[in-house]
Amino acid sequence: MADFEFPADFRIQQIATNGTSIHVRSGGAGPAVLLLHGYGETGDMWAPMAADLARDHTVVVPDLRGMGLSAKPAGGYDKKTQGVDMAGVLDALSIDKVDLVTHDIGIMVGYAFAAQYPSRVTRYVLIDAPLPGIGPWEEILKNPLLWHFRFGGPDMERLVAGRERIYLDRFWNEFSATPSRFSETAREHYAKLYALPGAMHSGFMQFAAFEQDAIDNKAFMAKGKLSMPVLAIGGEKSFGAGVAAIMRFAASNVSEGVIPDSGHWIMEENPRATIAIVRAFLEA
């Protein structure tokens, strides 16, 4: 299968919900699984996993608000609002319950969805990112590698306009164990998507919302921990077991996993191991 090529029978549609329009690919049959991507990528990152899971699952792969081919509204980039986006997507597809598989920013949207609609989440996989306001969040913010969490604004948008590839290469290189595994084809593909009108602004807004996300997440936690089975995974050369350590603050049934020989970009660096560990958890 070529990079980013979903199975031929997958449906592609724009779903209007919650004041925006979400680009969604869906296909397969069986229990539903919702795959949520992060920054520097789009739902396209999941193409190999979607093809594998579609053998026995209904697979739903959106681009998050403001990213990829989804609409780029002025606001709504707090993850609580984006959790409602996901509920609307599932409602439009007549899907009640899902397994969640999430990476990077997708983890945060997934948590907001699970906290607001716990009865709709059967299992929840988080891969290689922290959660705003939960566990050691304030310490994580001090890591110089995460400078981009507080980078944004109109001047920054002017700086990166026409230079999206330069900006994104830094993430793909710095957060990889083996940067060459993030292929030139993938870099060109995502750089074009992030060069679309409004895309870089929307990306910056995802990070600018972290302060509100932290407030919302603390309010979610105050109502109790998530009770569904959770698998918290980190790349061996990235967050590693740290994702599980963070998630134990927010969920009561947490298993941990590590993707070997991988940094942050798990589907580029070690897709086979990533698909295997996710499938095993969903089948447990």
TORKOL-4160 file (C-alpha; in steps of 0.2 Angstrom, whole numbers, padded with zeros to 4 digits, m for minus):
284
<pt num="1" X="0000" Y="0000" Z="0000"/>
<pt num="2" X="0007" Y="0017" Z="m0005"/>
<pt num="3" X="0010" Y="0030" Z="0009"/>
<pt num="4" X="m0007" Y="0038" Z="0015"/>
<pt num="5" X="m0018" Y="0026" Z="0004"/>
<pt num="6" X="m0033" Y="0020" Z="0013"/>
<pt num="7" X="m0042" Y="0004" Z="0007"/>
<pt num="8" X="m0052" Y="0007" Z="m0009"/>
<pt num="9" X="m0068" Y="0004" Z="m0001"/>
<pt num="10" X="m0066" Y="0018" Z="0013"/>
<pt num="11" X="m0078" Y="0032" Z="0011"/>
<pt num="12" X="m0072" Y="0050" Z="0012"/>
<pt num="13" X="m0084" Y="0064" Z="0017"/>
<pt num="14" X="m0085" Y="0081" Z="0026"/>
<pt num="15" X="m0096" Y="0080" Z="0041"/>
<pt num="16" X="m0104" Y="0096" Z="0047"/>
<pt num="17" X="m0104" Y="0096" Z="0066"/>
<pt num="18" X="m0102" Y="0108" Z="0081"/>
<pt num="19" X="m0100" Y="0123" Z="0070"/>
<pt num="20" X="m0087" Y="0116" Z="0059"/>
<pt num="21" X="m0084" Y="0103" Z="0045"/>
<pt num="22" X="m0073" Y="0088" Z="0049"/>
<pt num="23" X="m0064" Y="0078" Z="0035"/>
<pt num="24" X="m0067" Y="0059" Z="0038"/>
<pt num="25" X="m0062" Y="0043" Z="0031"/>
<pt num="26" X="m0071" Y="0027" Z="0036"/>
<pt num="27" X="m0073" Y="0009" Z="0031"/>
<pt num="28" X="m0072" Y="m0009" Z="0037"/>
<pt num="29" X="m0085" Y="m0018" Z="0047"/>
<pt num="30" X="m0086" Y="m0024" Z="0066"/>
<pt num="31" X="m0083" Y="m0015" Z="0082"/>
<pt num="32" X="m0079" Y="0003" Z="0079"/>
<pt num="33" X="m0062" Y="0011" Z="0082"/>
<pt num="34" X="m0059" Y="0030" Z="0081"/>
<pt num="35" X="m0041" Y="0035" Z="0076"/>
<pt num="36" X="m0035" Y="0052" Z="0081"/>
<pt num="37" X="m0019" Y="0060" Z="0075"/>
<pt num="38" X="m0008" Y="0074" Z="0081"/>
<pt num="39" X="0002" Y="0089" Z="0076"/>
<pt num="40" X="0014" Y="0088" Z="0061"/>
<pt num="41" X="0003" Y="0075" Z="0053"/>
<pt num="42" X="m0016" Y="0072" Z="0049"/>
<pt num="43" X="m0027" Y="0057" Z="0049"/>
<pt num="44" X="m0017" Y="0051" Z="0034"/>
<pt num="45" X="m0004" Y="0044" Z="0047"/>
<pt num="46" X="m0015" Y="0030" Z="0051"/>
<pt num="47" X="m0017" Y="0023" Z="0034"/>
<pt num="48" X="m0007" Y="0007" Z="0037"/>
<pt num="49" X="m0016" Y="0004" Z="0054"/>
<pt num="50" X="m0033" Y="0008" Z="0046"/>
<pt num="51" X="m0030" Y="m0005" Z="0033"/>
<pt num="52" X="m0026" Y="m0018" Z="0046"/>
<pt num="53" X="m0040" Y="m0015" Z="0058"/>
<pt num="54" X="m0053" Y="m0013" Z="0044"/>
<pt num="55" X="m0052" Y="m0032" Z="0042"/>
<pt num="56" X="m0063" Y="m0034" Z="0058"/>
<pt num="57" X="m0067" Y="m0016" Z="0064"/>
<pt num="58" X="m0077" Y="m0001" Z="0058"/>
<pt num="59" X="m0063" Y="0011" Z="0057"/>
<pt num="60" X="m0066" Y="0030" Z="0058"/>
<pt num="61" X="m0051" Y="0042" Z="0054"/>
<pt num="62" X="m0055" Y="0061" Z="0055"/>
<pt num="63" X="m0043" Y="0076" Z="0053"/>
<pt num="64" X="m0045" Y="0086" Z="0069"/>
<pt num="65" X="m0053" Y="0103" Z="0068"/>
<pt num="66" X="m0042" Y="0115" Z="0058"/>
<pt num="67" X="m0030" Y="0102" Z="0052"/>
<pt num="68" X="m0028" Y="0092" Z="0036"/>
<pt num="69" X="m0043" Y="0094" Z="0025"/>
<pt num="70" X="m0055" Y="0099" Z="0039"/>
<pt num="71" X="m0062" Y="0116" Z="0040"/>
<pt num="72" X="m0051" Y="0129" Z="0049"/>
<pt num="73" X="m0063" Y="0140" Z="0060"/>
<pt num="74" X="m0058" Y="0155" Z="0070"/>
<pt num="75" X="m0060" Y="0146" Z="0087"/>
<pt num="76" X="m0064" Y="0130" Z="0096"/>
<pt num="77" X="m0047" Y="0123" Z="0098"/>
<pt num="78" X="m0049" Y="0119" Z="0116"/>
<pt num="79" X="m0049" Y="0100" Z="0117"/>
<pt num="80" X="m0066" Y="0100" Z="0126"/>
<pt num="81" X="m0074" Y="0107" Z="0111"/>
<pt num="82" X="m0065" Y="0095" Z="0099"/>
<pt num="83" X="m0071" Y="0081" Z="0110"/>
<pt num="84" X="m0089" Y="0087" Z="0105"/>
<pt num="85" X="m0083" Y="0087" Z="0087"/>
<pt num="86" X="m0079" Y="0069" Z="0088"/>
<pt num="87" X="m0096" Y="0065" Z="0096"/>
<pt num="88" X="m0104" Y="0073" Z="0081"/>
<pt num="89" X="m0094" Y="0064" Z="0069"/>
<pt num="90" X="m0099" Y="0047" Z="0077"/>
<pt num="91" X="m0117" Y="0052" Z="0078"/>
<pt num="92" X="m0117" Y="0056" Z="0059"/>
<pt num="93" X="m0110" Y="0039" Z="0056"/>
<pt num="94" X="m0123" Y="0031" Z="0068"/>
<pt num="95" X="m0109" Y="0024" Z="0079"/>
<pt num="96" X="m0113" Y="0024" Z="0098"/>
<pt num="97" X="m0097" Y="0016" Z="0105"/>
<pt num="98" X="m0079" Y="0016" Z="0100"/>
<pt num="99" X="m0062" Y="0010" Z="0105"/>
<pt num="100" X="m0051" Y="0026" Z="0104"/>
<pt num="101" X="m0033" Y="0025" Z="0097"/>
<pt num="102" X="m0024" Y="0042" Z="0099"/>
<pt num="103" X="m0007" Y="0050" Z="0096"/>
<pt num="104" X="0000" Y="0067" Z="0101"/>
<pt num="105" X="m0014" Y="0081" Z="0101"/>
<pt num="106" X="m0026" Y="0066" Z="0097"/>
<pt num="107" X="m0023" Y="0060" Z="0115"/>
<pt num="108" X="m0029" Y="0076" Z="0122"/>
<pt num="109" X="m0045" Y="0076" Z="0111"/>
<pt num="110" X="m0047" Y="0058" Z="0115"/>
<pt num="111" X="m0046" Y="0062" Z="0134"/>
<pt num="112" X="m0059" Y="0076" Z="0132"/>
<pt num="113" X="m0071" Y="0064" Z="0122"/>
<pt num="114" X="m0069" Y="0050" Z="0135"/>
<pt num="115" X="m0071" Y="0061" Z="0150"/>
<pt num="116" X="m0087" Y="0069" Z="0142"/>
<pt num="117" X="m0094" Y="0053" Z="0135"/>
<pt num="118" X="m0087" Y="0039" Z="0145"/>
<pt num="119" X="m0101" Y="0027" Z="0141"/>
<pt num="120" X="m0096" Y="0029" Z="0122"/>
<pt num="121" X="m0078" Y="0023" Z="0125"/>
<pt num="122" X="m0074" Y="0004" Z="0126"/>
<pt num="123" X="m0055" Y="0005" Z="0127"/>
<pt num="124" X="m0043" Y="0019" Z="0125"/>
<pt num="125" X="m0026" Y="0019" Z="0118"/>
<pt num="126" X="m0014" Y="0034" Z="0121"/>
<pt num="127" X="0002" Y="0036" Z="0111"/>
<pt num="128" X="0017" Y="0047" Z="0116"/>
<pt num="129" X="0011" Y="0063" Z="0123"/>
<pt num="130" X="0006" Y="0071" Z="0140"/>
<pt num="131" X="m0011" Y="0078" Z="0145"/>
<pt num="132" X="m0012" Y="0097" Z="0150"/>
<pt num="133" X="m0015" Y="0099" Z="0168"/>
<pt num="134" X="m0013" Y="0081" Z="0173"/>
<pt num="135" X="0002" Y="0073" Z="0183"/>
<pt num="136" X="0019" Y="0082" Z="0180"/>
<pt num="137" X="0012" Y="0094" Z="0167"/>
<pt num="138" X="0021" Y="0109" Z="0174"/>
<pt num="139" X="0037" Y="0100" Z="0174"/>
<pt num="140" X="0035" Y="0094" Z="0156"/>
<pt num="141" X="0032" Y="0112" Z="0151"/>
<pt num="142" X="0050" Y="0116" Z="0156"/>
<pt num="143" X="0057" Y="0104" Z="0144"/>
<pt num="144" X="0066" Y="0115" Z="0131"/>
<pt num="145" X="0062" Y="0102" Z="0117"/>
<pt num="146" X="0044" Y="0108" Z="0120"/>
<pt num="147" X="0047" Y="0126" Z="0116"/>
<pt num="148" X="0033" Y="0125" Z="0103"/>
<pt num="149" X="0019" Y="0123" Z="0116"/>
<pt num="150" X="0020" Y="0142" Z="0118"/>
<pt num="151" X="0025" Y="0148" Z="0101"/>
<pt num="152" X="0012" Y="0156" Z="0091"/>
<pt num="153" X="0004" Y="0173" Z="0086"/>
<pt num="154" X="0003" Y="0183" Z="0070"/>
<pt num="155" X="0021" Y="0187" Z="0070"/>
<pt num="156" X="0026" Y="0168" Z="0071"/>
<pt num="157" X="0013" Y="0165" Z="0057"/>
<pt num="158" X="0022" Y="0177" Z="0046"/>
<pt num="159" X="0039" Y="0169" Z="0050"/>
<pt num="160" X="0033" Y="0152" Z="0044"/>
<pt num="161" X="0023" Y="0157" Z="0029"/>
<pt num="162" X="0030" Y="0149" Z="0014"/>
<pt num="163" X="0042" Y="0140" Z="0026"/>
<pt num="164" X="0031" Y="0127" Z="0033"/>
<pt num="165" X="0043" Y="0113" Z="0028"/>
<pt num="166" X="0057" Y="0121" Z="0037"/>
<pt num="167" X="0047" Y="0123" Z="0053"/>
<pt num="168" X="0040" Y="0105" Z="0052"/>
<pt num="169" X="0056" Y="0097" Z="0048"/>
<pt num="170" X="0062" Y="0102" Z="0065"/>
<pt num="171" X="0049" Y="0092" Z="0074"/>
<pt num="172" X="0051" Y="0077" Z="0063"/>
<pt num="173" X="0070" Y="0077" Z="0065"/>
<pt num="174" X="0071" Y="0081" Z="0084"/>
<pt num="175" X="0057" Y="0070" Z="0090"/>
<pt num="176" X="0063" Y="0055" Z="0079"/>
<pt num="177" X="0075" Y="0041" Z="0085"/>
<pt num="178" X="0079" Y="0039" Z="0067"/>
<pt num="179" X="0074" Y="0054" Z="0057"/>
<pt num="180" X="0077" Y="0046" Z="0040"/>
<pt num="181" X="0062" Y="0034" Z="0044"/>
<pt num="182" X="0051" Y="0050" Z="0042"/>
<pt num="183" X="0051" Y="0049" Z="0023"/>
<pt num="184" X="0054" Y="0063" Z="0011"/>
<pt num="185" X="0037" Y="0058" Z="0003"/>
<pt num="186" X="0028" Y="0060" Z="0020"/>
<pt num="187" X="0037" Y="0077" Z="0023"/>
<pt num="188" X="0032" Y="0084" Z="0007"/>
<pt num="189" X="0014" Y="0077" Z="0009"/>
<pt num="190" X="0011" Y="0085" Z="0026"/>
<pt num="191" X="0021" Y="0101" Z="0022"/>
<pt num="192" X="0008" Y="0104" Z="0008"/>
<pt num="193" X="m0007" Y="0101" Z="0020"/>
<pt num="194" X="0001" Y="0113" Z="0033"/>
<pt num="195" X="0003" Y="0126" Z="0019"/>
<pt num="196" X="m0015" Y="0127" Z="0016"/>
<pt num="197" X="m0024" Y="0143" Z="0020"/>
<pt num="198" X="m0027" Y="0145" Z="0039"/>
<pt num="199" X="m0018" Y="0128" Z="0043"/>
<pt num="200" X="m0003" Y="0135" Z="0052"/>
<pt num="201" X="m0014" Y="0147" Z="0062"/>
<pt num="202" X="m0025" Y="0132" Z="0067"/>
<pt num="203" X="m0010" Y="0122" Z="0072"/>
<pt num="204" X="m0004" Y="0136" Z="0083"/>
<pt num="205" X="m0021" Y="0138" Z="0091"/>
<pt num="206" X="m0021" Y="0119" Z="0096"/>
<pt num="207" X="m0006" Y="0123" Z="0107"/>
<pt num="208" X="m0012" Y="0140" Z="0113"/>
<pt num="209" X="m0028" Y="0131" Z="0120"/>
<pt num="210" X="m0017" Y="0121" Z="0132"/>
<pt num="211" X="m0020" Y="0133" Z="0146"/>
<pt num="212" X="m0039" Y="0131" Z="0145"/>
<pt num="213" X="m0036" Y="0112" Z="0142"/>
<pt num="214" X="m0027" Y="0111" Z="0158"/>
<pt num="215" X="m0042" Y="0119" Z="0167"/>
<pt num="216" X="m0054" Y="0108" Z="0159"/>
<pt num="217" X="m0044" Y="0092" Z="0162"/>
<pt num="218" X="m0043" Y="0096" Z="0180"/>
<pt num="219" X="m0062" Y="0098" Z="0181"/>
<pt num="220" X="m0064" Y="0082" Z="0172"/>
<pt num="221" X="m0053" Y="0073" Z="0184"/>
<pt num="222" X="m0062" Y="0081" Z="0199"/>
<pt num="223" X="m0077" Y="0070" Z="0193"/>
<pt num="224" X="m0067" Y="0054" Z="0195"/>
<pt num="225" X="m0055" Y="0044" Z="0185"/>
<pt num="226" X="m0059" Y="0035" Z="0168"/>
<pt num="227" X="m0064" Y="0017" Z="0171"/>
<pt num="228" X="m0062" Y="0009" Z="0154"/>
<pt num="229" X="m0047" Y="m0001" Z="0150"/>
<pt num="230" X="m0032" Y="0011" Z="0145"/>
<pt num="231" X="m0016" Y="0007" Z="0136"/>
<pt num="232" X="m0003" Y="0021" Z="0138"/>
<pt num="233" X="0011" Y="0019" Z="0125"/>
<pt num="234" X="0027" Y="0029" Z="0123"/>
<pt num="235" X="0041" Y="0028" Z="0110"/>
<pt num="236" X="0056" Y="0020" Z="0117"/>
<pt num="237" X="0067" Y="0035" Z="0113"/>
<pt num="238" X="0053" Y="0047" Z="0118"/>
<pt num="239" X="0040" Y="0047" Z="0132"/>
<pt num="240" X="0042" Y="0028" Z="0135"/>
<pt num="241" X="0034" Y="0022" Z="0151"/>
<pt num="242" X="0030" Y="0041" Z="0155"/>
<pt num="243" X="0014" Y="0041" Z="0146"/>
<pt num="244" X="0007" Y="0027" Z="0158"/>
<pt num="245" X="0014" Y="0036" Z="0173"/>
<pt num="246" X="0004" Y="0052" Z="0168"/>
<pt num="247" X="m0012" Y="0042" Z="0164"/>
<pt num="248" X="m0013" Y="0034" Z="0181"/>
<pt num="249" X="m0018" Y="0051" Z="0188"/>
<pt num="250" X="m0033" Y="0051" Z="0176"/>
<pt num="251" X="m0038" Y="0033" Z="0174"/>
<pt num="252" X="m0040" Y="0018" Z="0186"/>
<pt num="253" X="m0036" Y="0003" Z="0174"/>
<pt num="254" X="m0020" Y="0008" Z="0165"/>
<pt num="255" X="m0008" Y="m0004" Z="0156"/>
<pt num="256" X="0008" Y="0002" Z="0149"/>
<pt num="257" X="0018" Y="m0001" Z="0133"/>
<pt num="258" X="0033" Y="0004" Z="0124"/>
<pt num="259" X="0036" Y="0005" Z="0105"/>
<pt num="260" X="0054" Y="m0001" Z="0103"/>
<pt num="261" X="0067" Y="0007" Z="0092"/>
<pt num="262" X="0055" Y="0022" Z="0090"/>
<pt num="263" X="0054" Y="0040" Z="0095"/>
<pt num="264" X="0038" Y="0050" Z="0094"/>
<pt num="265" X="0033" Y="0046" Z="0076"/>
<pt num="266" X="0028" Y="0029" Z="0079"/>
<pt num="267" X="0019" Y="0025" Z="0063"/>
<pt num="268" X="0034" Y="0031" Z="0053"/>
<pt num="269" X="0047" Y="0024" Z="0064"/>
<pt num="270" X="0040" Y="0007" Z="0069"/>
<pt num="271" X="0023" Y="0004" Z="0062"/>
<pt num="272" X="0023" Y="m0015" Z="0063"/>
<pt num="273" X="0026" Y="m0015" Z="0082"/>
<pt num="274" X="0013" Y="m0001" Z="0084"/>
<pt num="275" X="m0001" Y="m0010" Z="0075"/>
<pt num="276" X="0003" Y="m0026" Z="0084"/>
<pt num="277" X="0002" Y="m0018" Z="0101"/>
<pt num="278" X="m0014" Y="m0009" Z="0097"/>
<pt num="279" X="m0022" Y="m0024" Z="0089"/>
<pt num="280" X="m0017" Y="m0035" Z="0104"/>
<pt num="281" X="m0025" Y="m0023" Z="0116"/>
<pt num="282" X="m0041" Y="m0021" Z="0106"/>
<pt num="283" X="m0043" Y="m0040" Z="0105"/>
<pt num="284" X="m0040" Y="m0043" Z="0124"/>
